[in-house]
């Protein structure tokens, strides 16, 4: 929904010849999926317009890939497309409007095969294979990610999460699989955040805050130095880097750091402070991350992240409840997941408490699965079989989801214990009163590290 990624492969060798990505031009019709469905509902020609825009973007990507690899369109024989259900339907020319309201029925969950020219792709000899969907908000991108990461092949319970404007969640092992989608919205990608931006050169991607002075230091995309390094200003100027905002990983880290520093209370309120970094912002307060601009973390920014992380965590907790099993292996997929530090994810409560060593980023799992399906008919069959086995949980109509959502609004969580997190970092005393006079800290009871969990803890987090 946000980014279109493509890979060009040699069918005879399996080699990847070129890769490209671009922003989805449909964003001008709406940042999130529901706004695009609304566009279709409100404009008689809306579906045709969105379909044409998506297909044109794919065709342009094909041209760029072929140019990079020095190949011709006549040589392309197979195309595999995976996407979330709404994008899947729009690209295939299927009506997406039923996906805008409960019970979110798919026009088809089965894989779709068609000549490329029927999708307006200028590939005269190619056939398109669109992967199978699972449910109204769990699409072929999730089945492709499953194929790549293999929860259906695992002997231990795996939690696979692809975090985007919608977060797709799969929990299970080779015996049983559960899946759900949570409406996280675009906050993790910089939208709805006052200083938010996409992950491009100049975006703040890492943040650390001194616990005593509340002074920040940060790293930006395009420069290897931290902002407090004497050579940072010269290096940024040489690279012509302009610091204009904070991308998703930076937003997660700055809010987690503010919580750890006692600037943000458990309930998400920015509290009063003697530091000049905490300023009055109307009826609420804000934190000055970077004086130039300035770049502020406002109360509304914190609330946007709370809503997004609570939706994701509630979806995870719902699957854990329904399956009756805790995850052992946690995998974060997608562009955002690839840059998310597990410690900070747990500080915010995005992920359930557990050994940090068991959490790892797996990059573009959907793209990796699509490549597998491109190169192997057996892999396509495996993906289709796995999709049929999944027990679908529709969070939008689950009464329990709202209760879990409310509990997940707190940092890290209103009720769930955090022994592993407390053993790794020093947490503030749990308090929801914004003006609480105490700033003492506490550690959860010490537990031994599991499988090298200590090695994965960012040293900058420790007090």
C-alpha positions as CSV (number, residue, x, y, z in Angstrom):
1,X,0.0,0.0,0.0
2,X,3.0,2.3,0.6
3,X,5.8,0.9,-1.4
4,X,5.9,-1.3,-4.5
5,X,9.0,-3.5,-4.7
6,X,10.1,-5.7,-7.6
7,X,12.8,-8.3,-8.4
8,X,13.9,-9.6,-11.7
9,X,15.1,-13.2,-11.7
10,X,16.7,-15.6,-14.2
11,X,14.3,-18.6,-14.3
12,X,17.0,-21.0,-15.4
13,X,19.5,-20.2,-12.7
14,X,17.5,-18.6,-9.9
15,X,19.8,-15.6,-9.9
16,X,18.3,-12.2,-8.9
17,X,19.4,-9.8,-11.7
18,X,18.0,-6.6,-10.4
19,X,15.8,-5.1,-7.7
20,X,13.8,-1.8,-7.6
21,X,11.3,-0.1,-5.4
22,X,9.1,3.0,-5.6
23,X,6.4,4.8,-3.7
24,X,2.9,3.6,-4.6
25,X,1.4,6.5,-6.6
26,X,-2.0,5.6,-5.1
27,X,-1.0,7.5,-2.0
28,X,-2.4,10.7,-3.5
29,X,-5.8,9.0,-3.2
30,X,-5.3,8.1,0.4
31,X,-2.5,7.3,2.9
32,X,-4.2,4.1,4.1
33,X,-6.2,1.3,2.6
34,X,-9.6,2.3,3.9
35,X,-9.2,5.8,2.5
36,X,-8.6,4.2,-0.9
37,X,-11.7,2.0,-0.6
38,X,-13.6,5.2,0.3
39,X,-12.3,6.8,-2.8
40,X,-13.7,3.9,-4.9
41,X,-17.0,4.2,-3.1
42,X,-17.3,7.9,-3.6
43,X,-16.1,8.2,-7.2
44,X,-17.9,6.3,-10.0
45,X,-14.7,5.8,-11.9
46,X,-12.6,5.4,-8.7
47,X,-11.8,1.6,-9.1
48,X,-10.7,2.0,-12.7
49,X,-8.4,4.9,-11.8
50,X,-6.8,3.1,-8.9
51,X,-6.3,0.0,-10.9
52,X,-4.7,1.9,-13.8
53,X,-2.4,3.8,-11.5
54,X,-1.1,0.6,-9.8
55,X,-0.7,-1.3,-13.1
56,X,1.2,1.6,-14.7
57,X,3.6,1.8,-11.7
58,X,4.3,-2.0,-12.0
59,X,4.9,-1.7,-15.7
60,X,7.3,1.2,-15.2
61,X,9.2,-0.9,-12.6
62,X,9.4,-3.7,-15.1
63,X,11.0,-1.4,-17.6
64,X,13.5,-0.1,-15.0
65,X,14.5,-3.6,-14.0
66,X,15.0,-4.8,-17.6
67,X,17.1,-1.7,-18.4
68,X,19.3,-2.3,-15.3
69,X,19.8,-6.0,-16.3
70,X,20.2,-5.3,-20.0
71,X,17.2,-7.5,-20.9
72,X,14.2,-7.3,-23.2
73,X,10.5,-7.5,-22.4
74,X,10.0,-10.4,-24.8
75,X,12.2,-12.5,-22.5
76,X,9.9,-12.1,-19.4
77,X,7.8,-15.3,-19.1
78,X,6.5,-15.3,-15.5
79,X,5.2,-12.6,-13.1
80,X,4.3,-13.3,-9.5
81,X,2.3,-10.6,-7.6
82,X,1.7,-10.6,-3.9
83,X,-0.1,-7.8,-2.0
84,X,-2.5,-7.1,0.8
85,X,-6.1,-8.0,-0.1
86,X,-7.2,-4.5,-1.1
87,X,-4.1,-3.9,-3.3
88,X,-4.5,-7.4,-4.6
89,X,-8.1,-6.8,-5.6
90,X,-7.3,-3.4,-7.1
91,X,-4.4,-4.6,-9.3
92,X,-6.5,-7.6,-10.5
93,X,-9.5,-5.3,-11.3
94,X,-11.7,-6.9,-8.6
95,X,-14.1,-4.9,-6.6
96,X,-12.4,-3.9,-3.3
97,X,-15.5,-2.2,-1.7
98,X,-16.7,-5.3,0.3
99,X,-13.3,-5.2,2.1
100,X,-14.3,-1.9,3.5
101,X,-16.9,-3.2,5.9
102,X,-17.6,-6.3,8.0
103,X,-17.4,-9.2,7.4
104,X,-14.8,-8.1,4.8
105,X,-15.4,-10.8,2.2
106,X,-12.8,-11.5,-0.5
107,X,-14.0,-11.8,-4.1
108,X,-11.6,-14.8,-4.2
109,X,-9.0,-16.2,-1.9
110,X,-7.7,-18.6,-4.5
111,X,-4.6,-17.8,-6.6
112,X,-5.3,-16.1,-9.9
113,X,-3.5,-16.8,-13.1
114,X,-3.9,-14.6,-16.2
115,X,-1.9,-13.3,-19.3
116,X,0.1,-10.3,-18.3
117,X,-1.5,-8.2,-21.1
118,X,-4.9,-8.6,-19.3
119,X,-3.3,-6.6,-16.4
120,X,-2.1,-3.9,-18.8
121,X,1.5,-5.1,-18.5
122,X,3.5,-4.8,-21.7
123,X,4.9,-8.3,-21.5
124,X,3.7,-10.2,-24.6
125,X,4.7,-13.7,-23.5
126,X,4.3,-13.5,-19.8
127,X,1.8,-15.1,-17.5
128,X,0.8,-13.5,-14.1
129,X,0.4,-15.5,-10.9
130,X,-1.3,-13.7,-8.0
131,X,-0.8,-15.6,-4.8
132,X,-3.6,-16.8,-2.5
133,X,-5.2,-14.6,0.2
134,X,-6.1,-15.8,3.7
135,X,-8.8,-13.3,4.8
136,X,-10.3,-9.9,4.3
137,X,-7.2,-8.2,5.7
138,X,-4.6,-10.9,5.4
139,X,-3.4,-11.2,1.9
140,X,-1.0,-12.9,-0.5
141,X,1.8,-10.8,0.9
142,X,1.3,-12.7,4.2
143,X,1.2,-16.1,2.5
144,X,4.4,-15.2,0.6
145,X,6.0,-14.2,3.9
146,X,4.9,-17.5,5.4
147,X,6.5,-19.4,2.5
148,X,9.8,-17.5,3.1
149,X,9.9,-17.8,6.9
150,X,8.1,-21.2,7.4
151,X,5.9,-21.1,10.5
152,X,4.0,-24.0,8.9
153,X,7.3,-25.9,8.8
154,X,8.4,-25.0,12.3
155,X,8.7,-27.3,15.3
156,X,8.4,-24.3,17.7
157,X,5.7,-21.6,17.8
158,X,6.7,-18.8,15.5
159,X,5.3,-15.2,15.6
160,X,5.6,-13.6,12.2
161,X,4.7,-9.9,12.0
162,X,4.8,-7.6,8.9
163,X,4.4,-4.1,10.2
164,X,2.9,-1.5,7.8
165,X,-0.2,0.6,7.6
166,X,-1.8,-2.7,8.4
167,X,0.1,-5.2,10.5
168,X,-0.3,-8.8,9.4
169,X,0.3,-11.3,12.2
170,X,0.8,-15.1,11.9
171,X,1.2,-17.3,14.9
172,X,1.8,-21.1,14.9
173,X,3.8,-24.1,14.0
174,X,3.6,-27.1,11.7
175,X,0.5,-28.3,13.7
176,X,-1.7,-25.2,13.8
177,X,-1.6,-21.7,12.3
178,X,-3.5,-18.5,13.2
179,X,-3.5,-15.2,11.4
180,X,-5.0,-11.7,12.0
181,X,-4.5,-8.2,10.8
182,X,-4.4,-5.1,13.0
183,X,-5.1,-1.5,11.8
184,X,-1.9,0.2,12.9
185,X,-2.3,3.1,10.4
186,X,0.7,5.0,8.9
187,X,2.2,6.4,12.2
188,X,5.1,4.0,12.1
189,X,6.0,5.2,8.6
190,X,6.1,8.9,9.7
191,X,2.5,9.9,8.8
192,X,0.3,11.5,11.5
193,X,3.5,12.5,13.3
194,X,4.3,16.3,13.5
195,X,7.9,15.8,12.4
196,X,7.5,12.4,10.8
197,X,8.8,11.5,7.4
198,X,9.7,8.5,5.3
199,X,13.0,6.7,5.7
200,X,15.1,8.9,3.3
201,X,18.4,10.7,3.6
202,X,18.3,13.3,6.4
203,X,15.7,11.5,8.5
204,X,16.6,10.8,12.1
205,X,16.7,7.0,12.5
206,X,18.3,6.5,15.9
207,X,17.9,8.4,19.2
208,X,19.5,8.3,22.6
209,X,18.5,10.6,25.5
210,X,20.7,11.4,28.6
211,X,18.7,10.3,31.7
212,X,19.9,13.3,33.8
213,X,20.1,16.2,31.4
214,X,17.5,15.0,28.9
215,X,19.8,16.1,26.1
216,X,19.4,14.0,22.9
217,X,21.9,12.6,20.4
218,X,20.8,11.0,17.2
219,X,21.9,9.5,13.9
220,X,20.4,10.4,10.5
221,X,20.2,8.3,7.4
222,X,23.1,9.1,5.1
223,X,25.7,9.8,7.9
224,X,27.4,7.2,10.1
225,X,28.2,9.7,12.9
226,X,26.1,10.5,15.9
227,X,25.0,14.1,16.3
228,X,27.2,14.7,19.3
229,X,30.3,13.6,17.4
230,X,32.6,16.6,16.7
231,X,32.7,15.8,13.0
232,X,28.9,15.4,12.6
233,X,28.1,18.9,11.3
234,X,31.0,18.8,8.7
235,X,30.0,15.3,7.6
236,X,26.4,16.2,7.2
237,X,27.3,19.4,5.3
238,X,29.6,17.5,3.0
239,X,26.9,15.0,2.2
240,X,24.4,17.8,1.8
241,X,22.2,16.3,4.5
242,X,19.3,18.4,5.7
243,X,17.7,17.1,8.9
244,X,14.0,17.6,8.3
245,X,12.2,14.9,10.2
246,X,12.1,11.6,12.0
247,X,11.4,8.2,10.3
248,X,9.7,5.2,11.8
249,X,12.6,3.6,13.7
250,X,13.6,7.0,15.1
251,X,10.0,7.7,16.2
252,X,9.9,4.4,18.1
253,X,13.3,5.1,19.7
254,X,12.7,8.7,20.8
255,X,9.4,7.8,22.4
256,X,10.9,4.8,24.1
257,X,13.8,6.8,25.3
258,X,11.5,9.6,26.6
259,X,9.6,6.9,28.6
260,X,12.8,5.5,30.0
261,X,14.0,9.0,30.9
262,X,10.8,9.7,32.8
263,X,9.6,12.4,30.4
264,X,6.6,10.2,29.3
265,X,4.5,8.5,31.9
266,X,3.1,5.0,31.6
267,X,-0.2,6.4,30.4
268,X,1.6,8.3,27.6
269,X,1.4,11.8,29.1
270,X,4.4,14.1,28.6
271,X,5.1,15.3,32.2
272,X,6.5,18.6,33.4
273,X,10.3,19.0,33.7
274,X,12.9,21.6,34.6
275,X,14.8,20.7,31.4
276,X,14.5,23.3,28.6
277,X,14.0,20.4,26.3
278,X,10.4,20.0,27.6
279,X,8.3,23.0,26.6
280,X,4.7,24.0,26.9
281,X,2.8,23.3,23.7
282,X,-0.7,24.8,24.1
283,X,-2.5,22.8,26.8
284,X,0.0,20.0,26.6
285,X,3.8,19.6,26.4
286,X,6.4,18.7,23.8
287,X,10.0,17.6,23.7
288,X,12.5,19.5,21.6
289,X,14.4,16.8,19.7
290,X,16.3,19.1,17.4
291,X,16.3,22.9,17.9
292,X,16.7,23.6,14.2
293,X,13.2,23.7,12.6
294,X,12.4,22.9,15.4
295,X,11.6,19.2,15.5
296,X,9.3,18.5,18.3
297,X,7.8,15.3,19.8
298,X,4.3,16.4,20.7
299,X,1.6,14.9,22.9
300,X,-0.4,14.1,19.8
301,X,2.6,12.3,18.3
302,X,2.8,10.1,21.4
303,X,-0.9,9.4,21.2
304,X,-0.6,8.4,17.5
305,X,2.1,5.9,18.4
306,X,0.1,4.6,21.4
307,X,-2.9,3.9,19.1
308,X,-0.7,2.2,16.5
309,X,1.2,0.0,18.9
310,X,-1.9,-0.9,20.9
311,X,-3.6,-2.1,17.7
312,X,-0.6,-4.3,16.9
313,X,-0.1,-5.6,20.4
314,X,-3.8,-6.4,20.8
315,X,-3.8,-8.4,17.6
316,X,-0.8,-10.4,18.9
317,X,-2.3,-11.0,22.3
318,X,-5.6,-12.1,20.6
319,X,-3.8,-14.7,18.6
320,X,-1.9,-15.9,21.7
321,X,-5.2,-16.2,23.6
322,X,-6.9,-18.1,20.8
323,X,-4.1,-20.5,20.2
324,X,-3.2,-21.0,23.9
325,X,0.5,-20.9,23.1
326,X,3.3,-18.4,23.6
327,X,5.7,-17.6,20.7
328,X,9.2,-18.9,20.9
329,X,10.5,-17.5,17.6
330,X,9.6,-13.9,16.8
331,X,10.3,-12.6,13.3
332,X,9.8,-9.0,12.1
333,X,9.2,-8.6,8.4
334,X,8.9,-5.6,6.1
335,X,11.0,-2.4,5.7
336,X,10.0,-1.0,9.1
337,X,10.5,-4.3,10.9
338,X,14.0,-4.6,9.4
339,X,15.1,-1.4,11.2
340,X,13.2,-1.9,14.5
341,X,15.4,-2.6,17.6
342,X,13.7,-5.4,19.6
343,X,14.5,-3.7,22.9
344,X,12.7,-0.5,22.0
345,X,9.8,-2.5,20.5
346,X,9.4,-4.2,23.9
347,X,9.8,-0.9,25.8
348,X,6.8,0.5,23.9
349,X,4.9,-2.7,24.3
350,X,4.8,-3.5,20.5
351,X,6.0,-7.0,21.3
352,X,5.2,-9.3,24.2
353,X,8.0,-9.7,26.8
354,X,10.5,-12.4,26.0
355,X,14.2,-13.1,25.3
356,X,15.6,-10.5,23.0
357,X,17.7,-13.2,21.3
358,X,14.5,-14.8,20.0
359,X,13.5,-11.7,18.0
360,X,15.0,-11.0,14.6
361,X,14.4,-8.9,11.6
362,X,13.9,-10.8,8.3
363,X,13.6,-8.0,5.8
364,X,11.2,-8.2,2.9
365,X,9.8,-11.6,3.6
366,X,6.9,-11.1,1.3
367,X,9.3,-10.3,-1.6
368,X,11.5,-13.3,-0.7
369,X,8.4,-15.5,-0.8
370,X,7.3,-14.1,-4.1
371,X,10.7,-15.0,-5.6
372,X,10.4,-18.5,-4.3
373,X,6.9,-18.8,-5.9
374,X,8.3,-17.4,-9.1
375,X,11.1,-20.0,-9.4
376,X,9.2,-23.1,-8.2
377,X,5.9,-24.7,-8.9
378,X,6.4,-26.8,-5.8
379,X,6.8,-23.7,-3.7
380,X,3.6,-22.3,-5.1
381,X,1.8,-25.5,-4.1
382,X,3.3,-25.3,-0.6
383,X,2.1,-21.6,-0.2
384,X,-1.4,-22.5,-1.3
385,X,-1.6,-25.5,1.0
386,X,-0.3,-23.4,4.0
387,X,-2.9,-20.6,3.3
388,X,-5.8,-23.1,3.4
389,X,-4.6,-24.3,6.9
390,X,-4.7,-21.0,8.6
391,X,-7.4,-20.2,11.2
392,X,-8.5,-16.7,10.4
393,X,-9.2,-14.2,13.3
394,X,-11.0,-11.0,12.2
395,X,-10.0,-8.4,14.8
396,X,-12.6,-5.9,13.7
397,X,-15.4,-8.1,14.8
398,X,-13.8,-9.7,17.9
399,X,-15.2,-8.3,21.1
400,X,-12.1,-9.2,23.0
401,X,-9.9,-7.1,20.8
402,X,-11.1,-3.9,22.3
403,X,-10.3,-5.0,25.8
404,X,-6.8,-6.1,24.8
405,X,-6.4,-2.8,22.9
406,X,-7.2,-0.7,26.0
407,X,-4.7,-2.6,28.1
408,X,-2.0,-2.3,25.4
409,X,-2.3,1.6,25.3
410,X,0.1,1.9,28.3
411,X,3.9,1.8,28.1
412,X,4.9,-1.0,28.0
413,X,1.6,-2.6,28.9
414,X,-1.1,-2.0,31.6
415,X,-1.1,-5.5,33.1
416,X,1.4,-7.8,31.4
417,X,4.7,-8.4,33.4
418,X,8.0,-7.6,31.7
419,X,10.7,-9.7,33.5
420,X,12.9,-10.1,30.4
421,X,12.8,-6.4,29.6
422,X,13.4,-5.5,33.2
423,X,16.4,-7.7,33.3
424,X,17.9,-6.0,30.2
425,X,17.2,-2.3,31.0
426,X,16.2,-0.1,33.9
427,X,12.5,0.8,33.7
428,X,10.7,3.7,35.4
429,X,8.4,2.9,38.3
430,X,5.0,2.2,36.9
431,X,2.8,5.3,37.3
432,X,-0.1,6.8,35.4
433,X,-0.2,10.1,37.3
434,X,1.4,12.6,35.0
435,X,2.7,14.9,37.7
436,X,4.0,12.1,39.9
437,X,6.8,13.5,42.0
438,X,8.9,10.4,42.0
439,X,11.5,9.8,39.4
440,X,13.0,6.7,41.0
441,X,13.6,3.6,38.8
442,X,13.3,0.0,39.3
443,X,14.4,-3.3,37.8
444,X,12.3,-6.4,37.5
445,X,13.8,-9.4,39.2
446,X,17.0,-10.5,37.5
447,X,16.6,-13.5,35.2
448,X,19.5,-15.2,33.3
449,X,19.9,-14.2,29.7
450,X,18.6,-16.8,27.2
451,X,20.6,-17.7,24.1
452,X,22.8,-14.6,24.3
453,X,20.0,-12.1,24.8
454,X,22.4,-9.7,26.5
455,X,24.5,-9.4,23.3
456,X,21.5,-8.0,21.5
457,X,20.8,-5.3,24.0
458,X,21.8,-1.8,22.8
459,X,24.4,-0.5,25.2
460,X,23.1,3.0,24.8
461,X,19.8,2.0,26.5
462,X,21.5,1.2,29.8
463,X,21.7,3.8,32.5
